[in-house]
Amino acid sequence: MASGSVSITIKLFSALREALGESEFELDLTDISVVGAQVDVAAIKSLLSERGAAWKEALNQPNLVHALNHKVVFTDAVVSEGDELAFFPPMTGG
């Protein structure tokens, strides 16, 4: 029995937004949601990486910053219906 769609908001910032041509969109998690299973940031990155080489390269660079509901998290953080997941390029400085 389907429980309806499960979606989150994805936000891309700075060089990621420029490279991928999107700043914000809704992502339907129904395809990767399994009853009783939890979807984490790593699963979202994997799903988005299937959109093509630019997505895979952008989302798998070292030191990419992930923020779930405005808090920096690791890729094992669990994502829930209605959450906001943001990706920031690695910070550079000198």
C-alpha positions in Angstrom: 0.0 0.0 0.0 1.5 3.3 -1.1 1.8 6.0 1.5 2.0 8.8 -1.0 5.0 10.8 -2.2 7.8 11.6 0.2 9.7 14.7 -0.8 12.4 17.0 0.5 13.8 20.3 -0.7 17.3 20.3 -2.2 19.3 23.6 -2.3 22.6 24.1 -4.1 24.9 27.0 -3.4 27.7 28.9 -5.0 29.8 27.0 -7.6 27.4 24.0 -7.3 24.5 26.1 -8.4 26.5 27.5 -11.3 27.8 24.1 -12.4 24.4 22.3 -12.2 22.1 25.2 -13.3 19.7 24.8 -10.4 19.5 26.5 -7.0 16.5 24.8 -5.4 14.1 22.0 -6.3 11.9 19.3 -4.7 13.1 15.8 -4.8 10.7 12.9 -4.6 12.2 10.1 -2.4 9.5 7.6 -3.2 11.8 5.7 -5.5 14.4 5.1 -2.9 12.2 4.9 0.2 11.5 1.4 1.3 9.0 0.8 4.1 10.9 0.7 7.3 14.2 1.8 5.8 15.8 5.1 6.4 17.1 7.4 3.7 20.3 9.2 4.5 22.3 11.9 2.8 24.5 9.4 1.1 21.5 7.8 -0.6 20.3 11.3 -1.8 23.8 12.0 -3.2 23.8 8.7 -5.0 20.4 9.3 -6.5 21.3 12.8 -7.7 24.6 11.5 -9.1 22.6 9.4 -11.5 21.5 12.6 -13.3 24.8 12.7 -15.1 28.5 13.3 -15.0 28.3 17.0 -13.9 26.0 16.0 -10.9 28.3 13.1 -9.9 31.4 15.2 -10.0 29.8 18.2 -8.2 28.3 16.1 -5.4 31.2 13.8 -4.8 34.1 16.3 -4.5 36.2 16.1 -1.3 35.0 18.2 1.6 31.6 18.9 0.2 29.4 20.5 2.9 26.0 19.0 3.6 23.4 20.9 5.7 20.2 19.2 6.9 17.7 21.7 8.1 20.4 24.4 8.5 22.8 22.1 10.5 26.0 20.7 9.0 25.8 16.9 9.0 27.7 13.8 7.8 26.4 11.6 5.0 24.9 9.1 7.4 22.3 11.7 8.6 18.8 10.5 8.1 16.5 12.5 5.9 12.7 12.8 6.5 9.7 14.0 4.7 9.7 17.8 4.4 13.4 18.2 5.3 15.7 20.7 3.6 19.1 19.4 2.4 21.6 21.9 1.2 24.9 21.3 -0.6 27.8 23.8 -0.4 31.1 23.5 -2.3 34.2 23.1 -0.2 35.3 26.3 1.4 38.6 27.7 0.2 40.7 30.3 1.9 44.2 31.3 2.6 
